[in-house]
């Protein structure tokens, strides 16, 4: 769920340049550090935006930016996404979940995407999908 901490910075520096797609659970200082190493990143998916951090220094190669609005942590503003869109010259698609369409800033997001000729998709899957599958667990008890 969370990225490894400081001891992994050397590994980030090695694997980052080769990554084309990255999914992070929460936008944190650790995920921001990893993203800074991903110079060729084409897709970034975040499942929870930070209330305190901005999306700075995103790779200019980014073509798809995706985020979710989980119900347990309402996103107070989409300003971080709106500002990021302006910094990404190769961006072609922004995707979010359907909950985002009821966000107060969604109209601004739609207009920003239209201005930049970026496709806005609102059908991204939620973080967790609850299904009606039942599981039986059988264990031998001593």
N, C-alpha and C positions, 0 to 999 in steps of 0.2 A: 504494500500500500504506500509506504513512504520510501523515498530514495535513501540509499546509504549515506551516511554523513561524511565528514571531513576526510577520514582515511581513504575514501574512494576517489578523491579529486584526481589523483594520478591516473586512475583507470578511466575517468571521464575524459581526460585529455587524450588518451589513446583511442578510445572507441568513438568519441563524439564526432570527429570529422567524417567517419564512415556511415553514420546514421542518417537515414532518409525519412524515417517516421518515428515519432516518439509520443508515448502516452504517459501522462503523469496524473496521479490521483489528485493532488492538491498543489496549486502554484505556491511554492515556498522558496526560501533562500536557496535550499539545496537543489530544487529543480531549476531555478534560475541559473545556478552555477553550471549545471549540466548543459542547459540550453546554450549557454555562451560558447561551449566547446563544439556545438553541432553546426559547423559552418555551412554544410550542404543540406540541412534539413528542409524537406519539402512539405511535411505534414506534422502538425502539432495538435494533440488532443489533450485538453485539460478537463478533468471532471469536477473541479471546484475552483473558482477564481478566488484570488486573495482579496480581502477587503482593504489591505494595507499596502500591497505592492502593485507596481505597474508592470506591464510587459515591456521591459526595456531590452534593447539589443537583440531583438529577434533576428534570426538569419534572413538576409535579403532574398534568399532562395525559396522561402516559404510560399507554397501555393495553396495549401489548405490549412485553415485555422478553425479548430472546433472546440466547443466548450459546452458544459452542461450546467443547469441550474438546479442543484439538488434541493428537495423540499425542506430538509433539515437545516440548511444554511442558506437562507434567501440571499440572492445577490442584490445588494442595494443599488448598484449602478452598473451599466454596461460601458461606462466611459473608458475603462481599460481596454476593451475590445475596439471601441470606436477610434481611440488614439492609435492602437496598433495597426489598424487597417491602413491608415495614412502612411505608415513607415514601410510597407511591404509592396515593392514594385511588381513582383511576380504573382501576387495573390490572385487566385481565380475563384476560390470557394470559401465561404464561411458557413459552418454548420453548427446547429444547436438543437436542443430537444424542444418538443412542442410546448413545454412549460414556459419557455422564453417568450413565446408569442404573446403572453399576457403581461409581460414585464413592462413597466412604465417607459423604459428606454427603447423598446422594440421598434417603434416607429422611426427613431433616429438611426437605429442599426439598419433597418430596411432602406432608408434614404441614403445612408452612407454607402451601402453596397451598390445601390443603383447608380450613384454618382461615379463610383469607381469601376462600374461594369463588372462587379464581383457577384457571382451566383450565391444566393442565400438559401440554404436548405434548413428546414425546421423539422426534419424527420429523423434526426439522429437518435439512436437508441439510448434509453436512460442508463444510468450507471448499473443498476441491478434490474434484472427482469424476473418477475415472480411468475412462476408457471404453476400449473395444476398437477405437476408430476408428483406422485407419492413414492416415497422410498421406504422399503422395509429393511431393517437392519436385524440380522440374526447373529447372535453371538453365543458362544459356548461359555457359560458361566461356571466357575469352579464350584 
